[in-house]
Amino acid sequence: MEDKEILTIVNGLKNGNHKSISKSKISETNLLKIADKLKEDNFDISILINIILHNNINENCDWNIGSILQHFDYNEIIGALQNVSQNRRGYLYDSIGFCWALGECPYKNEQVIEFLYEVINNGRNSESWWRAAFALEKITGKNAINNLKRSLKNYGAISLEDSLEDLSDKKNVINVLLHANSNVIREVIYPRLKERFNSSNSEKELVNIIWLSGRLRLYDESMLSKSLEILETTSSYETKYYILQAMIDDPKTIYLKYFREFLDSDDKLIKKMAIAGLAELGAKVDVTELERLLQNEKSPNVISSLSKAIYMVKNNYFAEERNYIRKYMVNENGLIGDDSDKWYADASIYNLFSEAEDPENVCFNIIFNRLLSEKIRVMNPVDLATGTGRAAKFILNNISYDGTLYAVDYSKQMLEYFERTINRQKYYVKDIHLQHSKIEDFKIPNGEKSSFIISSFGFPSKISDKDRCRNELENVFDLLTDDGVFVTLGWDETFNDDLNNMWYKYIPDNIRAANFEEWRKMREASIESARNCMLTWYKKNIKVPLLYDTLEETINVMGHLFGRDAALEILKNKRTMWWMSLGITWDNKESLARILKK
Ligand SMILES: C[S@@+](CC[C@H](N)C(=O)[O-])C[C@H]1O[C@@H](n2cnc3c(N)ncnc32)[C@H](O)[C@@H]1O
């Protein structure tokens, strides 16, 4: 661009005239020149914001404004944003450029964060909605896709069928992810993505399909030739980015040839992504080629990609990371939040989770010691919702009892798993009986009673269902001897711990909250009394860890429960421990009678 042209644009902008920046997307270098010139003349950036607010601007203009803004002092941008009146603020939600520019803010600012959340929660334009989430991720580190999933869940779910009809819309793309569980991917999503990919002519839709396919690891060679054609013809930064990202996400040896060709590209983005692709291919890459390129490279951005790539190819640390990603980052959505108890389906994974909770049995020992001090003679102990037998095993190993230990659960998979443990560990030398039953229906044979009923993370089976809570408690009351006790172990219901933070971050639920503190308070308030059953707290605020033996086990289990993004974060931070804040309730027949008004 000639200096004269730049000057015309600058003078136009000073008068609020946006025609000159609406014709096309201006290159980064020229936008920087424009910004520098404006800054020299003490330009008031609220003029740019007013252009967005008052004029029905096109995509080019919006992009150019965003890219000019990024070069200004962010205090000025935030000041200008604050000056926008409340009733006009909503018009800014539609601006992709403005949302993008906020993501470049070099420091964490509450105003910026608040605005971006407003866009995610209220924005109608899917593209700015999407951009706001990625901007927020850049500033706060909070995962963009999870924020988008949460927003869709809270503010308007769409049917999977409807969203597969139009994948040019980013909200539909996220909705597909919300539905992306293994069977649905295979039966519905995969065939429909292929069909749309082959028939669609819309670049926007094709790119979204490529992005989705990359993320779900469905991108394959058959999509490659059409993608390469688009790559050659497109001028869109986003298109190039997502095509290469899909290839990087699931790197196949066949891409080696293309990544190597792209190394010669004049386009810095393509070159950088080709390097990232080679880095992901690891051992299959000739590292001397990368070293030679690094020697000759001058651009700092490319130098950083090349030096990183050399490490990723050469060093085993990164090979191991890649291996974990391939093996364990397979669940799009975590199974823990699902109301349908899906996360219990794989008992062996559940067992690893359960064993990792309070591995030193601090909570069980508290219970055990009180049983001893109150001299309670344990007869026919019952472990309600036994799962893979965590509490039952403690009883088997530590408590002498008369009669039979009943381990009750409604999941056959859990009981089958526990049965195998019993055989392996020879637990059958004590009297133990596994019973497939709902908590509310379980009866001890011959009308016998129990003096010790416990439930670890199992009572009530659905805390939000008042009727079920009542029926389950009634049954516990009936099962209990006159001198018996009913003990529950679980959250202390403050939800104020590391593990709940993970829940907040990675499990999109229906709680509308802007941050963890707000979320946990709302969760706390949704429970009226201990276990929502007016039970009696014995101890709260017991801090015990969820602690895994190895990183691999952590990624496997947590990836299964919290989804792939959680697993990725864990891998990057090498985290194997989360504090949990637990509580124990303790009731006898008398207190239960009071609760049930007997
Ligand atoms: C969070 S797990 C707890 C398992 C085990 N007590 C532990 O501490 O690891 C909850 C268990 O409750 C079982 N469950 C869910 N609803 C139930 C019901 N209505 N009756 C009996 N068991 C139920 C599930 O199958 C699962 O095994």
The ligand as a MOL file (V3000), in Angstrom:
LIG
                    3D

  0  0  0     0  0            999 V3000
M  V30 BEGIN CTAB
M  V30 COUNTS 27 29 0 0 0
M  V30 BEGIN ATOM
M  V30 1 C -20.3680 -42.5990 43.1310 0
M  V30 2 S -20.6300 -44.3160 43.0990 0 CHG=1
M  V30 3 C -20.0840 -44.7820 44.6940 0
M  V30 4 C -19.5350 -46.1640 44.7390 0
M  V30 5 C -18.8040 -46.5560 46.0060 0
M  V30 6 N -19.6500 -46.5140 47.1540 0
M  V30 7 C -17.5710 -45.7220 46.2120 0
M  V30 8 O -17.4790 -45.0430 47.2560 0
M  V30 9 O -16.6920 -45.7520 45.3790 0 CHG=-1
M  V30 10 C -22.3620 -44.4460 43.1930 0
M  V30 11 C -22.9140 -45.8500 42.9850 0
M  V30 12 O -24.3250 -45.7940 43.1620 0
M  V30 13 C -24.9380 -46.7520 42.3220 0
M  V30 14 N -26.3460 -46.3670 42.2100 0
M  V30 15 C -26.8780 -45.3290 41.5380 0
M  V30 16 N -28.2170 -45.2740 41.7500 0
M  V30 17 C -28.5020 -46.2870 42.5870 0
M  V30 18 C -29.7080 -46.7420 43.2020 0
M  V30 19 N -30.8780 -46.1250 42.9890 0
M  V30 20 N -29.6510 -47.8130 43.9960 0
M  V30 21 C -28.4880 -48.4570 44.2240 0
M  V30 22 N -27.3080 -48.0600 43.6880 0
M  V30 23 C -27.3360 -46.9980 42.8840 0
M  V30 24 C -24.1190 -46.6540 41.0620 0
M  V30 25 O -24.2810 -47.8250 40.2800 0
M  V30 26 C -22.7180 -46.4760 41.6250 0
M  V30 27 O -22.0800 -47.6960 41.7460 0
M  V30 END ATOM
M  V30 BEGIN BOND
M  V30 1 1 1 2
M  V30 2 1 2 3
M  V30 3 1 2 10
M  V30 4 1 3 4
M  V30 5 1 4 5
M  V30 6 1 5 6
M  V30 7 1 5 7
M  V30 8 2 7 8
M  V30 9 1 7 9
M  V30 10 1 10 11
M  V30 11 1 11 12
M  V30 12 1 11 26
M  V30 13 1 12 13
M  V30 14 1 13 14
M  V30 15 1 13 24
M  V30 16 1 14 15
M  V30 17 1 14 23
M  V30 18 2 15 16
M  V30 19 1 16 17
M  V30 20 1 17 18
M  V30 21 2 17 23
M  V30 22 1 18 19
M  V30 23 2 18 20
M  V30 24 1 20 21
M  V30 25 2 21 22
M  V30 26 1 22 23
M  V30 27 1 24 25
M  V30 28 1 24 26
M  V30 29 1 26 27
M  V30 END BOND
M  V30 END CTAB
M  END
